[in-house]
Amino acid sequence: MWGLYRKKGLQSMRPYILGEDLSGVSVSKCDTPELGGMIAQGSDDGALWYVSKTFFEQNYRAGGDCDCYGADFVRHIQEHLKPDEDVICKICGKTLQDIVNHR
């Protein structure tokens, strides 16, 4: 299952499945695929590459991991919007209205 992970931007990734066929996936010579590694997918060309467990843990976190559900965040954003405006969180991709409805 693919999910978005954040480094400087969002990156589509899914967990590496132990023993899976990696033909068609670029794997660095210094990497040995292991449980906890990830398969990344390019958004433009669909290219696939392996991201080691250690590199992933040190550099990424799930794209949906944000604090946009906090009351202070919502209040701050609402102060800057016109009554008919909405905004989308760049981290989790939810609209402010979605956030307010699910708190």
Stockholm file with secondary structure:
# STOCKHOLM 1.0

chainA/1-103         MWGLYRKKGLQSMRPYILGEDLSGVSVSKCDTPELGGMIAQGSDDGALWYVSKTFFEQNYRAGGDCDCYGADFVRHIQEHLKPDEDVICKICGKTLQDIVNHR
#=GR chainA/1-103 SS CCEEEESSSEEEEEECCTTCCCTTEECCTTCCCCTTCEEEECTTTCCEEEECHHHHHHHCEETTCCCTTSHHHHHHHHHHSCTTCCCBCTTTCCBHHHHHHTC
#=GC SS_cons         CCEEEESSSEEEEEECCTTCCCTTEECCTTCCCCTTCEEEECTTTCCEEEECHHHHHHHCEETTCCCTTSHHHHHHHHHHSCTTCCCBCTTTCCBHHHHHHTC
//
